Amino acid sequence: MPEDVSKISIVEDNEVVREGFALLISSVSHHQVISTYSNCEDAIKNIFADKPDIILMDLELPGMHGVEGIRRIKKILPEVNIIVISVHANSELVFQALCAGASGYITKNAGHSKLLDAIAEVQRGGAPMSSQIARLVVQSFQKNTDSPLTARETEVLELLAKGKSYTVIANELFVHKETIKSHIKNIYGKLQVNSKADAIEKAIKQRLI
């Protein structure tokens, strides 16, 4: 096989979609679909034999979930690029997939040209994403401007989320430990929670930290 040909594996449980992807990709001269699978288990079992350059991965699969499949494949073959192709565009799944090691994430309604563009982009070292996925990623870095917390309360909660103790936080902010306890009491009241874990979880979901 010529060196400039990309070896691509597809993991998708819908046979029609899987064959459609394979046909589309094979229509490009410098792409070769070397294997297709309906589940992660078989893809992982054959990963060394296949040694793909790129894997197109669905998430909702029979047996092992795609996120776990990504995590395991990246441990076995760190250099492989995995592009998620999913119907799901919710932030939790997107970030789970990206944190597991996915190089890109596009939705199935993005169109055939977007799929081929994504493969080309990942070959160039990019991180292809559908526009709605890119928006989710951008929003995750933007704090909620309508936060009920003061700047100091936000700072305290961010340090708590990093696992720092009341004493350490007090030392870092040059205040008394009792002041930190007072801030945390106010944070709990404003967020209507009763524990540190709940406060951190709610703050992350609402983009307060």
Backbone as a chain_set.jsonl record, in Angstrom:
{"seq": "MPEDVSKISIVEDNEVVREGFALLISSVSHHQVISTYSNCEDAIKNIFADKPDIILMDLELPGMHGVEGIRRIKKILPEVNIIVISVHANSELVFQALCAGASGYITKNAGHSKLLDAIAEVQRGGAPMSSQIARLVVQSFQKNTDSPLTARETEVLELLAKGKSYTVIANELFVHKETIKSHIKNIYGKLQVNSKADAIEKAIKQRLI", "coords": {"N": [[0.841, -1.197, 0.0], [0.616, 2.229, -0.882], [2.463, 4.858, 0.77], [1.119, 7.263, 1.187], [-1.516, 6.652, 1.408], [-4.35, 6.586, 3.437], [-5.194, 4.451, 6.055], [-8.218, 3.302, 7.055], [-10.538, 2.542, 9.603], [-13.828, 1.478, 10.473], [-16.227, 1.802, 12.987], [-19.315, 0.998, 13.624], [-22.63, 0.277, 14.363], [-24.925, 0.185, 12.807], [-25.705, -1.355, 9.916], [-26.322, -0.386, 7.32], [-25.542, 2.314, 7.467], [-22.852, 1.941, 8.085], [-21.873, 0.621, 5.787], [-22.425, 2.593, 3.946], [-20.715, 4.67, 4.761], [-18.269, 3.382, 4.285], [-18.334, 3.029, 1.506], [-18.422, 5.681, 0.61], [-15.97, 6.713, 1.608], [-14.123, 5.047, 0.344], [-14.322, 5.952, -2.192], [-12.555, 7.93, -2.49], [-9.364, 8.327, -3.683], [-6.981, 8.296, -2.11], [-7.696, 7.146, 0.258], [-8.287, 4.208, 2.176], [-10.521, 1.822, 3.206], [-9.944, -0.395, 5.607], [-11.109, -2.095, 7.406], [-14.251, -2.954, 8.933], [-16.476, -2.711, 11.676], [-19.06, -3.793, 13.944], [-19.035, -3.375, 16.591], [-17.147, -2.338, 19.518], [-15.585, -4.247, 20.799], [-14.74, -6.186, 18.87], [-13.268, -4.534, 17.193], [-11.187, -3.735, 18.863], [-10.001, -6.197, 19.391], [-8.829, -6.762, 16.951], [-7.062, -4.708, 16.528], [-4.237, -4.528, 16.377], [-3.664, -6.064, 14.144], [-4.979, -4.63, 12.187], [-4.002, -1.97, 12.456], [-4.918, 0.83, 11.99], [-4.86, 4.167, 10.561], [-6.761, 6.013, 11.01], [-9.794, 5.981, 12.834], [-13.243, 5.75, 12.487], [-15.772, 6.334, 14.679], [-18.753, 5.294, 16.183], [-20.844, 6.072, 19.023], [-22.991, 5.001, 20.603], [-23.125, 1.844, 20.945], [-23.568, -1.749, 20.617], [-22.89, -3.685, 23.5], [-19.745, -2.736, 24.622], [-19.489, 0.717, 25.325], [-18.927, 3.47, 23.08], [-17.251, 5.527, 24.092], [-15.722, 4.284, 26.091], [-14.524, 2.438, 24.419], [-12.921, 4.126, 22.821], [-11.147, 5.061, 24.762], [-9.785, 2.685, 25.473], [-8.683, 1.854, 23.031], [-6.941, 3.979, 22.467], [-5.081, 3.62, 24.439], [-3.873, 1.285, 23.63], [-3.062, 1.831, 21.012], [-1.726, 4.58, 20.701], [-1.155, 6.482, 18.718], [-3.182, 6.511, 16.847], [-5.821, 8.224, 15.152], [-8.986, 9.108, 16.209], [-12.17, 9.672, 15.09], [-15.205, 10.722, 16.195], [-18.425, 9.861, 15.15], [-21.542, 10.672, 15.563], [-25.042, 10.607, 16.526], [-25.57, 12.009, 18.701], [-25.359, 15.123, 20.376], [-24.95, 16.203, 22.829], [-23.433, 17.971, 25.534], [-22.145, 16.522, 27.611], [-21.547, 13.909, 26.62], [-19.959, 14.627, 24.45], [-17.698, 15.791, 25.673], [-16.819, 13.681, 27.231], [-16.015, 11.9, 25.237], [-13.991, 13.363, 23.932], [-12.209, 13.739, 26.036], [-11.527, 11.109, 26.45], [-9.903, 10.643, 24.343], [-10.57, 11.145, 21.691], [-10.021, 12.564, 18.463], [-11.629, 14.204, 17.038], [-15.058, 15.273, 16.48], [-18.005, 14.738, 14.979], [-21.394, 15.248, 13.92], [-23.919, 12.955, 12.761], [-25.646, 14.062, 10.966], [-24.223, 15.859, 9.58], [-23.416, 15.651, 6.965], [-22.041, 14.224, 3.896], [-19.794, 15.49, 2.712], [-18.701, 16.826, 4.861], [-17.799, 14.731, 6.421], [-15.689, 13.67, 4.852], [-14.122, 15.956, 4.807], [-13.485, 16.1, 7.5], [-11.85, 13.864, 7.865], [-9.694, 14.618, 6.245], [-8.895, 16.883, 7.621], [-8.086, 15.894, 10.135], [-5.905, 14.462, 9.324], [-4.177, 16.489, 8.784], [-3.49, 17.261, 11.232], [-5.415, 18.568, 12.63], [-8.458, 19.228, 14.564], [-11.309, 18.138, 13.843], [-14.674, 19.297, 13.963], [-18.234, 19.339, 14.109], [-20.267, 22.24, 13.543], [-22.12, 22.731, 15.641], [-21.01, 21.215, 17.657], [-18.534, 22.419, 18.002], [-19.428, 24.853, 18.98], [-20.421, 24.062, 21.487], [-18.02, 23.35, 22.727], [-16.661, 25.805, 22.769], [-18.44, 27.286, 24.386], [-18.057, 25.967, 26.767], [-15.766, 27.031, 27.752], [-16.472, 29.503, 28.438], [-17.513, 31.463, 31.052], [-20.542, 31.638, 32.948], [-22.231, 34.602, 32.72], [-24.233, 35.449, 34.318], [-23.871, 34.68, 36.927], [-24.689, 33.861, 40.298], [-22.821, 34.071, 42.22], [-20.26, 35.877, 43.977], [-17.153, 37.424, 42.91], [-15.098, 36.63, 44.641], [-16.269, 34.416, 45.923], [-16.528, 32.734, 43.75], [-13.841, 32.32, 43.193], [-13.06, 30.935, 45.503], [-14.624, 28.614, 45.232], [-13.567, 27.558, 42.874], [-11.009, 26.861, 43.729], [-11.689, 24.976, 45.645], [-12.731, 23.042, 43.944], [-10.431, 22.149, 42.817], [-9.508, 20.524, 44.7], [-8.4, 21.544, 46.992], [-7.829, 22.241, 50.479], [-9.695, 23.879, 53.16], [-7.895, 25.292, 54.767], [-5.609, 25.571, 53.124], [-6.718, 27.072, 51.031], [-7.411, 29.394, 52.443], [-4.844, 30.298, 53.128], [-3.786, 30.781, 50.574], [-5.388, 32.841, 49.695], [-4.918, 34.718, 51.537], [-6.496, 35.115, 53.862], [-8.533, 34.536, 56.84], [-9.297, 31.213, 57.998], [-11.898, 30.954, 58.897], [-13.178, 32.87, 57.411], [-13.184, 31.725, 54.89], [-14.858, 29.558, 55.4], [-17.197, 30.948, 55.811], [-17.621, 32.042, 53.267], [-18.08, 29.671, 51.866], [-20.403, 28.762, 53.067], [-22.145, 30.724, 52.154], [-21.997, 30.197, 49.428], [-23.156, 27.627, 49.289], [-25.749, 28.308, 50.051], [-26.572, 30.066, 48.002], [-26.42, 28.408, 45.774], [-28.113, 26.478, 46.496], [-27.448, 23.965, 47.678], [-26.053, 21.226, 49.627], [-23.574, 20.18, 50.031], [-20.027, 19.943, 49.35], [-19.372, 18.502, 47.034], [-21.786, 18.564, 45.604], [-22.018, 21.295, 45.196], [-19.82, 21.861, 43.56], [-20.407, 20.235, 41.335], [-22.828, 21.377, 40.424], [-21.977, 23.962, 39.858], [-20.194, 23.542, 37.774], [-21.892, 22.479, 35.818], [-23.52, 24.669, 35.362], [-21.731, 26.402, 34.388], [-20.34, 28.146, 36.12], [-17.886, 28.081, 37.157]], "CA": [[0.0, 0.0, 0.0], [1.396, 3.452, -0.915], [2.563, 5.503, 2.08], [0.208, 8.388, 1.334], [-2.882, 6.154, 1.542], [-4.787, 6.484, 4.828], [-5.911, 3.23, 6.398], [-9.351, 3.731, 7.878], [-11.42, 1.512, 10.157], [-15.133, 2.035, 10.834], [-16.939, 1.082, 14.056], [-20.691, 1.498, 13.528], [-23.482, -0.915, 14.45], [-25.943, 0.2, 11.752], [-25.052, -1.91, 8.726], [-26.521, 0.512, 6.175], [-24.682, 3.487, 7.688], [-21.462, 1.465, 8.01], [-21.534, 0.38, 4.38], [-22.47, 3.888, 3.274], [-19.453, 5.344, 5.083], [-17.182, 2.665, 3.598], [-18.439, 3.328, 0.077], [-18.045, 7.091, 0.429], [-14.536, 6.894, 1.865], [-13.376, 4.307, -0.68], [-14.392, 6.691, -3.461], [-11.406, 8.843, -2.503], [-8.228, 7.475, -4.066], [-5.94, 8.156, -1.088], [-8.261, 6.528, 1.461], [-8.649, 2.797, 2.04], [-11.207, 1.233, 4.36], [-9.296, -1.702, 5.799], [-11.948, -2.966, 8.239], [-15.468, -2.382, 9.509], [-16.952, -3.49, 12.817], [-20.331, -3.355, 14.513], [-18.847, -3.158, 18.027], [-15.777, -1.996, 19.944], [-14.837, -5.439, 21.199], [-14.079, -6.765, 17.7], [-12.281, -3.562, 16.712], [-10.034, -3.797, 19.773], [-9.387, -7.51, 19.195], [-8.071, -6.763, 15.698], [-6.413, -3.407, 16.362], [-2.839, -4.688, 15.962], [-3.667, -6.586, 12.776], [-5.433, -3.541, 11.306], [-3.163, -0.775, 12.606], [-5.478, 1.915, 11.185], [-4.413, 5.537, 10.812], [-7.943, 6.743, 11.468], [-10.978, 5.175, 13.141], [-14.516, 6.454, 12.606], [-16.379, 5.611, 15.796], [-20.045, 5.646, 16.754], [-20.767, 5.968, 20.483], [-24.005, 4.074, 21.124], [-22.838, 0.568, 20.297], [-23.899, -2.918, 21.451], [-21.736, -4.048, 24.333], [-18.938, -1.62, 25.118], [-19.826, 2.052, 24.821], [-17.871, 4.047, 22.26], [-16.3, 6.313, 24.896], [-14.785, 3.316, 26.678], [-13.754, 1.896, 23.299], [-11.903, 5.129, 22.479], [-10.149, 5.063, 25.84], [-8.976, 1.457, 25.401], [-7.912, 1.844, 21.778], [-5.854, 4.961, 22.568], [-4.038, 3.034, 25.304], [-3.186, 0.254, 22.847], [-2.496, 2.431, 19.799], [-1.852, 6.016, 21.006], [-0.994, 7.363, 17.548], [-4.355, 6.473, 15.965], [-6.78, 9.325, 15.266], [-10.358, 8.614, 16.277], [-13.195, 10.685, 14.854], [-16.534, 10.279, 16.599], [-19.543, 10.231, 14.277], [-22.658, 10.284, 16.426], [-26.273, 11.401, 16.461], [-25.633, 12.769, 19.949], [-24.616, 16.384, 20.41], [-25.018, 16.796, 24.166], [-22.095, 18.352, 25.997], [-21.505, 15.506, 28.458], [-20.97, 12.872, 25.769], [-18.89, 15.237, 23.643], [-16.489, 15.956, 26.483], [-16.342, 12.346, 27.607], [-15.325, 11.34, 24.07], [-12.754, 14.122, 23.708], [-11.299, 13.432, 27.149], [-11.065, 9.72, 26.278], [-8.839, 10.627, 23.334], [-11.041, 11.388, 20.321], [-9.37, 13.691, 17.791], [-12.659, 15.043, 16.461], [-16.418, 14.846, 16.803], [-18.987, 15.31, 14.072], [-22.712, 14.619, 14.014], [-24.252, 12.169, 11.571], [-26.401, 14.875, 10.01], [-23.312, 16.889, 9.061], [-23.29, 15.51, 5.51], [-20.912, 13.441, 3.383], [-18.602, 16.321, 2.482], [-18.124, 17.124, 6.18], [-17.08, 13.528, 6.84], [-14.422, 13.64, 4.118], [-13.346, 17.112, 5.29], [-13.001, 15.767, 8.843], [-10.721, 12.95, 7.683], [-8.582, 15.419, 5.731], [-8.444, 17.801, 8.671], [-7.36, 15.154, 11.166], [-4.614, 14.115, 8.717], [-3.335, 17.693, 8.869], [-3.209, 17.543, 12.642], [-6.499, 19.357, 13.195], [-9.471, 18.575, 15.399], [-12.565, 18.447, 13.169], [-15.911, 19.266, 14.745], [-19.418, 19.966, 13.534], [-20.423, 23.595, 14.084], [-22.798, 22.708, 16.931], [-20.07, 20.662, 18.635], [-17.552, 23.49, 18.247], [-20.091, 25.841, 19.851], [-20.431, 23.496, 22.846], [-16.656, 23.435, 23.267], [-16.402, 27.228, 23.053], [-19.256, 27.673, 25.533], [-17.513, 25.358, 27.983], [-14.685, 27.887, 28.25], [-17.045, 30.798, 28.777], [-18.259, 31.405, 32.303], [-21.881, 32.215, 32.951], [-22.153, 36.009, 33.159], [-25.316, 35.703, 35.278], [-23.57, 33.909, 38.131], [-25.133, 34.457, 41.574], [-21.669, 34.123, 43.118], [-19.341, 37.012, 43.864], [-15.852, 37.05, 42.351], [-14.346, 35.908, 45.674], [-16.912, 33.115, 46.103], [-16.145, 31.939, 42.57], [-12.439, 31.95, 43.393], [-13.04, 29.911, 46.556], [-15.191, 27.38, 44.69], [-12.596, 27.026, 41.903], [-9.933, 26.222, 44.501], [-12.29, 23.77, 46.217], [-12.854, 22.072, 42.849], [-9.084, 21.621, 42.574], [-9.2, 19.605, 45.793], [-7.649, 22.212, 48.069], [-8.519, 22.285, 51.773], [-10.047, 25.222, 53.638], [-6.679, 25.933, 55.265], [-4.785, 25.936, 51.97], [-7.408, 28.163, 50.336], [-7.252, 30.584, 53.286], [-3.457, 30.76, 52.988], [-3.577, 31.299, 49.219], [-6.139, 34.097, 49.527], [-4.477, 35.61, 52.619], [-7.607, 35.416, 54.766], [-8.687, 33.532, 57.889], [-10.036, 30.001, 57.636], [-13.317, 31.205, 59.167], [-13.699, 33.651, 56.278], [-13.435, 30.748, 53.825], [-16.064, 28.821, 55.803], [-18.328, 31.85, 55.592], [-17.829, 32.078, 51.813], [-18.639, 28.379, 51.441], [-21.788, 28.747, 53.544], [-22.882, 31.583, 51.216], [-22.043, 29.469, 48.148], [-24.165, 26.574, 49.441], [-27.06, 28.952, 50.087], [-26.892, 30.611, 46.676], [-26.578, 27.311, 44.812], [-29.125, 25.574, 47.074], [-26.853, 22.637, 47.836], [-25.663, 20.951, 51.012], [-22.261, 19.55, 50.118], [-18.993, 20.446, 48.439], [-19.489, 17.785, 45.756], [-22.965, 19.088, 44.897], [-21.721, 22.679, 44.804], [-18.888, 21.806, 42.424], [-21.129, 19.662, 40.195], [-23.801, 22.369, 39.932], [-21.227, 25.094, 39.319], [-19.634, 23.122, 36.474], [-23.007, 22.347, 34.863], [-24.04, 26.004, 35.055], [-20.584, 27.189, 33.913], [-20.04, 29.203, 37.094], [-16.431, 27.986, 37.388]], "C": [[0.877, 1.248, 0.0], [1.365, 4.173, 0.431], [1.537, 6.614, 2.283], [-1.26, 7.96, 1.42], [-3.232, 6.001, 3.026], [-5.582, 5.206, 5.047], [-6.991, 3.583, 7.421], [-10.196, 2.535, 8.312], [-12.716, 2.179, 10.612], [-15.781, 1.163, 11.908], [-18.333, 1.694, 14.163], [-21.624, 0.301, 13.485], [-24.588, -0.954, 13.397], [-25.299, -0.201, 10.43], [-25.152, -0.984, 7.515], [-25.609, 1.726, 6.28], [-23.216, 3.095, 7.52], [-21.027, 1.27, 6.562], [-21.537, 1.676, 3.571], [-21.192, 4.671, 3.506], [-18.303, 4.717, 4.29], [-17.166, 2.989, 2.108], [-17.979, 4.755, -0.219], [-16.531, 7.277, 0.554], [-13.695, 6.217, 0.783], [-13.401, 5.0, -2.038], [-13.251, 7.697, -3.59], [-10.144, 8.011, -2.68], [-7.197, 7.277, -2.96], [-6.49, 7.694, 0.268], [-8.533, 5.054, 1.189], [-9.302, 2.314, 3.327], [-10.67, -0.184, 4.524], [-10.14, -2.657, 6.64], [-13.187, -2.208, 8.7], [-15.961, -3.305, 10.615], [-18.268, -2.924, 13.327], [-20.219, -3.095, 16.009], [-17.38, -2.899, 18.349], [-14.936, -3.231, 20.233], [-14.062, -6.045, 20.022], [-13.002, -5.826, 17.151], [-11.012, -3.622, 17.553], [-9.263, -5.102, 19.574], [-8.455, -7.523, 17.973], [-7.216, -5.513, 15.477], [-4.964, -3.529, 15.879], [-2.742, -5.212, 14.536], [-4.035, -5.477, 11.786], [-4.439, -2.373, 11.271], [-3.681, 0.388, 11.747], [-4.826, 3.253, 11.513], [-5.541, 6.338, 11.445], [-9.064, 5.746, 11.75], [-12.187, 6.113, 13.202], [-15.35, 5.67, 13.601], [-17.747, 6.169, 16.183], [-19.916, 5.499, 18.269], [-21.746, 4.957, 21.056], [-23.885, 2.754, 20.366], [-23.285, -0.588, 21.194], [-22.671, -3.324, 22.259], [-21.039, -2.804, 24.852], [-19.345, -0.288, 24.484], [-18.627, 2.636, 24.067], [-16.837, 4.835, 23.037], [-15.26, 5.396, 25.53], [-13.925, 2.691, 25.589], [-12.627, 2.836, 22.89], [-10.76, 5.084, 23.492], [-9.217, 3.848, 25.726], [-8.105, 1.425, 24.145], [-6.728, 2.802, 21.863], [-4.731, 4.466, 23.48], [-3.206, 2.019, 24.525], [-2.426, 0.87, 21.676], [-2.615, 3.959, 19.916], [-1.832, 6.925, 19.776], [-2.221, 7.404, 16.635], [-5.25, 7.689, 16.216], [-8.189, 8.757, 15.219], [-11.324, 9.782, 16.098], [-14.542, 10.095, 15.245], [-17.548, 10.769, 15.57], [-20.801, 9.738, 14.984], [-23.894, 11.143, 16.181], [-26.357, 12.32, 17.676], [-24.779, 14.028, 19.898], [-24.727, 17.035, 21.785], [-23.614, 16.932, 24.744], [-21.392, 17.259, 26.793], [-20.83, 14.424, 27.619], [-19.809, 13.4, 24.942], [-17.608, 15.292, 24.453], [-15.939, 14.623, 26.976], [-15.516, 11.749, 26.468], [-13.987, 12.041, 23.838], [-11.724, 13.839, 24.801], [-10.744, 12.014, 27.035], [-9.978, 9.621, 25.206], [-9.279, 10.833, 21.903], [-10.361, 12.626, 19.74], [-10.389, 14.656, 17.193], [-14.026, 14.482, 16.756], [-17.367, 15.519, 15.828], [-20.306, 14.554, 14.198], [-23.067, 13.961, 12.687], [-25.042, 12.967, 10.532], [-25.526, 15.945, 9.351], [-23.132, 16.803, 7.545], [-22.012, 14.806, 5.092], [-19.657, 14.267, 3.208], [-17.917, 16.642, 3.796], [-17.322, 15.937, 6.693], [-15.716, 13.456, 6.158], [-13.522, 14.795, 4.546], [-12.723, 16.803, 6.651], [-11.791, 14.839, 8.764], [-9.493, 13.716, 7.205], [-8.011, 16.325, 6.816], [-7.63, 17.084, 9.738], [-5.996, 14.702, 10.64], [-3.631, 15.283, 8.796], [-3.009, 18.068, 10.308], [-4.283, 18.362, 13.32], [-7.441, 18.543, 14.052], [-10.844, 18.912, 14.822], [-13.786, 18.318, 14.073], [-17.041, 19.898, 13.955], [-19.592, 21.323, 14.205], [-21.093, 23.595, 15.455], [-21.911, 22.133, 18.035], [-19.025, 21.715, 18.998], [-18.145, 24.541, 19.18], [-20.13, 25.349, 21.298], [-19.069, 23.635, 23.508], [-16.322, 24.872, 23.646], [-17.167, 27.665, 24.292], [-18.705, 27.13, 26.845], [-16.395, 26.196, 28.587], [-15.193, 29.262, 28.671], [-17.855, 30.677, 30.052], [-19.609, 32.092, 32.149], [-21.815, 33.635, 33.517], [-23.252, 36.354, 34.168], [-25.111, 34.924, 36.573], [-24.075, 34.617, 39.387], [-23.966, 34.64, 42.548], [-20.841, 35.391, 42.903], [-18.008, 36.516, 43.291], [-15.049, 36.236, 43.367], [-14.949, 34.533, 45.921], [-16.567, 32.183, 44.943], [-14.723, 31.431, 42.719], [-12.316, 30.825, 44.418], [-13.531, 28.572, 46.005], [-14.251, 26.743, 43.663], [-11.463, 26.302, 42.616], [-10.435, 24.946, 45.182], [-12.358, 22.665, 45.172], [-11.516, 21.448, 42.505], [-8.626, 20.71, 43.704], [-8.455, 20.226, 46.957], [-8.495, 22.319, 49.336], [-8.83, 23.727, 52.158], [-8.789, 25.98, 54.062], [-5.794, 26.424, 54.118], [-5.391, 27.113, 51.219], [-7.246, 29.465, 51.116], [-5.844, 31.168, 53.141], [-3.213, 31.397, 51.622], [-4.254, 32.66, 49.02], [-5.832, 35.107, 50.633], [-5.637, 36.076, 53.496], [-7.669, 34.329, 55.835], [-9.517, 32.353, 57.387], [-11.537, 30.202, 57.846], [-13.973, 32.0, 58.044], [-14.042, 32.72, 55.123], [-14.694, 29.958, 54.142], [-17.317, 29.66, 55.558], [-18.661, 31.949, 54.105], [-18.532, 30.801, 51.341], [-20.094, 28.248, 51.88], [-22.669, 29.571, 52.587], [-23.057, 30.899, 49.858], [-23.13, 28.396, 48.19], [-25.568, 27.167, 49.379], [-27.486, 29.434, 48.702], [-27.154, 29.507, 45.644], [-27.625, 26.291, 45.264], [-28.626, 24.127, 47.09], [-26.408, 22.469, 49.282], [-24.289, 20.311, 51.147], [-21.308, 20.138, 49.092], [-19.134, 19.809, 47.057], [-20.65, 18.326, 44.935], [-22.716, 20.504, 44.388], [-20.837, 22.703, 43.566], [-19.605, 21.299, 41.174], [-22.089, 20.674, 39.571], [-23.084, 23.54, 39.267], [-20.64, 24.78, 37.947], [-20.749, 23.06, 35.437], [-23.53, 23.718, 34.43], [-22.942, 26.964, 34.585], [-20.292, 28.388, 34.805], [-18.558, 29.212, 37.422], [-15.791, 27.374, 36.158]], "O": [[1.805, 1.332, 0.805], [0.367, 4.111, 1.15], [1.127, 6.883, 3.412], [-2.149, 8.808, 1.495], [-2.496, 5.363, 3.78], [-6.527, 4.917, 4.313], [-6.704, 4.093, 8.504], [-10.522, 1.651, 7.519], [-12.7, 3.317, 11.082], [-15.873, -0.055, 11.761], [-18.504, 2.776, 14.725], [-21.439, -0.598, 12.665], [-25.135, -2.023, 13.123], [-24.458, 0.518, 9.892], [-24.183, -0.818, 6.774], [-24.978, 2.121, 5.3], [-22.437, 3.816, 6.898], [-19.945, 1.702, 6.165], [-20.755, 1.838, 2.633], [-20.641, 5.265, 2.579], [-17.477, 5.418, 3.705], [-16.104, 3.198, 1.522], [-17.244, 4.999, -1.175], [-15.898, 7.915, -0.288], [-12.673, 6.756, 0.358], [-12.607, 4.681, -2.923], [-13.013, 8.245, -4.666], [-9.89, 7.089, -1.903], [-6.595, 6.208, -2.868], [-5.827, 7.837, 1.295], [-8.962, 4.692, 0.093], [-8.709, 2.389, 4.404], [-10.91, -1.056, 3.689], [-9.932, -3.87, 6.608], [-13.171, -0.985, 8.837], [-15.875, -4.528, 10.503], [-18.555, -1.738, 13.168], [-21.18, -2.649, 16.636], [-16.491, -3.203, 17.554], [-13.737, -3.264, 19.954], [-12.883, -6.376, 20.152], [-11.95, -6.277, 16.698], [-9.901, -3.568, 17.025], [-8.032, -5.115, 19.585], [-7.43, -8.205, 17.966], [-6.708, -5.286, 14.379], [-4.513, -2.723, 15.065], [-1.828, -4.839, 13.8], [-3.477, -5.396, 10.691], [-4.087, -1.865, 10.206], [-2.964, 0.877, 10.874], [-4.304, 3.447, 12.611], [-5.322, 7.209, 12.287], [-9.26, 4.789, 11.001], [-12.156, 7.139, 13.882], [-15.61, 4.483, 13.402], [-17.886, 7.357, 16.474], [-18.975, 4.866, 18.748], [-21.375, 4.144, 21.903], [-24.466, 2.575, 19.295], [-23.371, -0.421, 22.411], [-21.549, -3.305, 21.753], [-21.666, -1.929, 25.449], [-19.52, -0.187, 23.269], [-17.474, 2.337, 24.375], [-15.658, 4.818, 22.682], [-14.065, 5.691, 25.509], [-12.738, 2.44, 25.798], [-11.506, 2.393, 22.641], [-9.582, 5.072, 23.135], [-8.001, 3.979, 25.868], [-6.942, 1.023, 24.191], [-5.637, 2.486, 21.39], [-3.572, 4.846, 23.312], [-1.997, 1.902, 24.728], [-1.294, 0.485, 21.384], [-3.498, 4.562, 19.306], [-2.42, 8.006, 19.788], [-2.292, 8.247, 15.741], [-5.413, 8.125, 17.356], [-8.541, 8.016, 14.301], [-11.296, 10.751, 16.857], [-14.968, 9.084, 14.687], [-17.534, 11.933, 15.17], [-21.088, 8.542, 15.002], [-23.795, 12.267, 15.689], [-27.118, 13.287, 17.683], [-23.636, 14.007, 19.442], [-24.617, 18.255, 21.913], [-22.73, 16.118, 24.477], [-20.18, 17.084, 26.668], [-19.68, 14.062, 27.871], [-18.804, 12.715, 24.753], [-16.549, 14.887, 23.974], [-14.727, 14.462, 27.12], [-14.455, 11.168, 26.697], [-12.975, 11.39, 23.578], [-10.53, 13.717, 24.531], [-9.625, 11.746, 27.47], [-9.226, 8.648, 25.16], [-8.469, 10.713, 20.984], [-10.152, 13.616, 20.443], [-10.053, 15.797, 16.875], [-14.153, 13.351, 17.226], [-17.518, 16.741, 15.85], [-20.329, 13.371, 14.538], [-22.579, 14.358, 11.629], [-25.098, 12.589, 9.361], [-26.028, 16.826, 8.652], [-22.736, 17.783, 6.913], [-21.026, 14.79, 5.829], [-18.562, 13.8, 3.52], [-16.69, 16.725, 3.853], [-16.282, 16.115, 7.328], [-14.704, 13.209, 6.814], [-12.305, 14.637, 4.638], [-11.587, 17.188, 6.926], [-10.824, 15.007, 9.506], [-8.386, 13.495, 7.696], [-6.798, 16.509, 6.913], [-6.608, 17.596, 10.195], [-5.044, 14.571, 11.408], [-2.418, 15.089, 8.867], [-2.336, 19.066, 10.566], [-4.104, 18.808, 14.453], [-7.259, 17.341, 14.245], [-11.479, 19.87, 15.264], [-13.915, 17.365, 14.841], [-16.838, 20.867, 13.224], [-19.111, 21.53, 15.32], [-20.699, 24.357, 16.338], [-22.037, 22.508, 19.201], [-18.677, 21.876, 20.168], [-17.459, 25.059, 20.061], [-19.899, 26.123, 22.227], [-18.964, 23.987, 24.683], [-15.767, 25.126, 24.715], [-16.61, 28.341, 25.158], [-18.86, 27.746, 27.899], [-16.104, 26.093, 29.779], [-14.438, 30.081, 29.195], [-18.784, 29.873, 30.125], [-19.784, 32.998, 31.334], [-21.393, 33.838, 34.655], [-23.216, 37.411, 34.797], [-26.079, 34.552, 37.236], [-23.91, 35.828, 39.528], [-24.115, 35.291, 43.582], [-20.741, 35.903, 41.789], [-17.78, 35.309, 43.205], [-14.392, 35.262, 42.999], [-14.208, 33.568, 46.111], [-16.343, 30.989, 45.14], [-14.425, 30.276, 42.417], [-11.557, 29.877, 44.219], [-12.937, 27.527, 46.272], [-14.151, 25.518, 43.593], [-11.009, 25.252, 42.162], [-9.706, 23.96, 45.285], [-12.082, 21.502, 45.465], [-11.464, 20.345, 41.962], [-7.512, 20.187, 43.684], [-7.934, 19.514, 47.815], [-9.715, 22.468, 49.272], [-8.305, 24.671, 51.568], [-8.635, 27.163, 53.756], [-5.295, 27.549, 54.141], [-4.683, 28.036, 50.818], [-6.977, 30.515, 50.532], [-5.675, 32.384, 53.044], [-2.528, 32.415, 51.513], [-3.762, 33.513, 48.28], [-6.399, 36.199, 50.672], [-5.753, 37.255, 53.83], [-6.955, 33.329, 55.758], [-10.33, 32.488, 56.472], [-12.352, 29.691, 57.078], [-15.159, 31.834, 57.757], [-15.061, 32.897, 54.455], [-15.511, 29.711, 53.255], [-18.358, 29.144, 55.151], [-19.832, 31.943, 53.723], [-19.453, 30.847, 50.526], [-20.919, 27.69, 51.157], [-23.785, 29.172, 52.255], [-24.108, 30.999, 49.224], [-23.922, 28.264, 47.257], [-26.462, 26.61, 48.743], [-28.627, 29.23, 48.288], [-27.998, 29.655, 44.76], [-27.977, 25.371, 44.526], [-29.28, 23.21, 46.593], [-26.385, 23.423, 50.059], [-23.88, 19.941, 52.247], [-21.722, 20.745, 48.104], [-19.029, 20.49, 46.037], [-20.528, 18.525, 43.726], [-23.147, 20.868, 43.294], [-21.077, 23.472, 42.635], [-19.44, 21.855, 40.088], [-22.155, 20.812, 38.349], [-23.53, 24.048, 38.238], [-20.594, 25.641, 37.069], [-20.582, 23.529, 34.312], [-23.931, 23.905, 33.281], [-23.173, 28.16, 34.406], [-20.032, 29.492, 34.327], [-18.025, 30.212, 37.903], [-14.574, 27.196, 36.119]]}, "num_chains": 1, "name": "protein.A"}
